[in-house]
């Protein structure tokens, strides 16, 4: 089917490529053997004058990509609005619509209008469902050869359109043209709500849905709605288990082209997005945009429950789940649920056993690069997180935050649980505690959340009673030690036990140098050195509850705060 484009007969399909999807960097012709081939549509001609005359018909984008002087024929029809000129009155009329905005060719199916008839014909193929051009490397099909060629570049990595302003390269000419307009400052479409401007009307329409909340694109498989058709298309690939974009370096596959391109930069080290304010560089545009908002301090999306502002709608949606208790991402292996998709992905590595990041010093392997980075500090002694008040340094930022609270003279902010009377010194500890409630409760009409045993369904008046009861159920121990045969209920318990055999004791006390197998053992030991400041700081929190009640509830939740000790 695709070979038909090499004939000398102008079909509607070929004209559509000429006028609606011209690839600007391939304008012109080249000598191939004894003939001359058009670099835009691959037509061949017996002599150079005919090739020159033909290539001049591909002239829809001169303002961005001017043809060489020798290729330009006489153009007597001058546009009164700009400097462009054309060979015929009909071409000038077509061009004039770009100034007037006139779109006389209307689709009878959906009402969308176009400036040229040939563009309407290309559009109607989307309604008929005709996709005659198939990719040889995956199952995707397209309505035009040009769209197929653009798609194939995702497989080959070819990006032939390079911006002379910033050096960025593109596979799709329409994306390249939009990018060039950004440099030229051509952004005539302004959002009436926030003032943000766009180079194309469709981009403004997509943006406006962020303000209105409109999501007109519905997934037929699961009912999830989206504000953009492209987002729906990406989502549907999840149902189809389709990942058409495969990395040639490591074999990893992706559902979205943008994710694939960002991943490729992890191999090349390329960081093309430069912040003009601080010089920091980024490998993907979303991180770059988030960083820029941090400079501006703009947080336009506010939670209607607590008024906390956020920079992005996605961040707001994630935060709102802390109010609703929604945990939509479920592990198919163990039924554990998560607030964020990346938390689920991180958890799934536990089941897969994949731990690709290995420490060169002791051989310990990790599922994430960040975990390996933290672990290496045990060997190097690096403590990059320094307290501004006393210069004490820490290996991880969470330890620094806990320490900084010891300098606060006023009582610490108390984060109280709305299910019980237990209070915590920080929000993350409260959230961890609340997960214990959601994992062990059921809703009973008129009674709220009732502590319920997940093994037998028995209900209890308090979580303390539930914990005592749960100990009567035998726990499956499916993680045996290969050295001694001892079995454990979870992988974490097994890993801790294996350190006894290996002799690895990575957690060192900064006071006396004594080493420990686990961080919890180290924390217990550190209390023997005495941290009076921490005890004094947390006295107001202890007095918040009666001593006996507090200790009981700490036992229930399993949340013991560093430095939190009962008052004698």
VENNOR-V982188 format. One line per field, one symbol per residue. psi: psi as a letter, one per 30 degrees, with the letter a starting at -180 (. if undefined). burial: I if it has 24 or more other ideal C-beta (glycine too) atoms within 12 Angstrom, else O. A space follows every 50 residues. Layout:
psi: ???
burial: ???
This chain:
psi: effffflgkjleeeeeeeffhkjefgkallkjbglkkkfeggklkfleee eeeefffihfhffeiklleffklkifjkkffagkllfleeeeeeefffef gkifjkkfeffkllfkeeeeeeeffeefgjifjkkffagkllfleeeeee effeefgkifjkkfeffkllfkeeeeeeeeeeefgiifjkkfefgkllfk eeeeeeeffeefgkifjkkfeffkllfkeeeeeeeffeefhkifjkkfef fkllfkeeeeeeeeffefgkifjkkfefgkllfkeeeeeeeeeeefgkif jkkfeggkllfkeeeeeeefffefgkifjkkfeggkllekefeeeeeffe efgkifjkkfeffkllfkeeeeeeeffeefgkifjkkfeggklleleeee eeeffffkelklkkjkkffagkllfleeeeeeefeeeffhllkkkffbkk jkkfefgkllflfeeeeeefffkkkkigikkfeffkllfleeeeeeeffe efgkifjkkfeffklleleeeeeeeffffjieeeeeefeeeefflkeeee eeeeeefgjjkkgjklk.
burial: OIOOIOOOOOOIIIIIIIIIIIIIIIIIIOOOOOOIIIIIIIIIIOOOOO IOOIIIIIIIIIOIIOIOOOIOOOOOOOIOOOOIOIOOOOIIOIIIOOOO OOOOIOOOOOOOOIIIIIIIIIIIIOOOOOOOIOIOOOOIOIIIIIIIII IIIIIOOOIOIOIOOOOIIIIIIIIIIIIIIOOOOOOOOOOOOOOOOOIO OOIIOIIIIIOOOOOOOOOOOOOOOIIOOOIIOIIOIOOOOOIIIIIOOO OOOIIIIOIIIIIIIOOOOOOIIOOOOOOOOOIIOOOIOOIOOOOOOOOO IOOOOOOOOOIOIOOIOIIOIIOOOOIOOOOOOOOOOIIOOOIIOIIOOI OOOOOOOOOOOOOIOIIOOOOIOIIIIIOOOOOOOOOOOOOOOIIIOOII OIIIIIOOOOOIOIIOIOIIOIIIIIOOIIIOIIIIIIIIIOOOOOOOII IIIOOOOOOOOIIIOIOOOIOOOOOOOOIOOOOOOOOOOOIOOIIIIIIO OOOIOIIIOOOOOOOIIOIOOIOOIIOOOOIOOIOOIIIOIIOIIOOOOI OOIIOIIOIIIIIIIOOO
